[in-house]
Amino acid sequence: MVRLLGDGAATEARELLATALTAHPRSRALRGLYHLTSAVIALNAGQPMLAVSQLELAAGHDDDLGHAAALLRLVRDGVPDAEAVRQVFRTGAP
């Protein structure tokens, strides 16, 4: 998933996560990733408030989701561009 997000393929990642959630609906980790991916899509669509709410949900579902915290910091500092968002998911990020 992280690789897809780093490559800018958030829509594809969310579709895969939606499929995985149908098989494992109680998985907090999958749900956290789903919300994280939804936040990336919202940022790419210029919807920072929606992104913040999705990032907060992601963090609530999975405490180990450092990417959500990193993105939340970026958004609170100003709306990041698409490259800054992808950079969070590349090797060495959080």
Secondary structure, DSSP 4 states (H G I P E B T S, - for coil): -HHHHHTT-HHHHHHHHHHHHHH-TT-HHHHHHHHHHHHHHHHHTT-HHHHHHHHHHHHHH-TT-HHHHHHHHHHHTSPPPHHHHHHHTSTT--
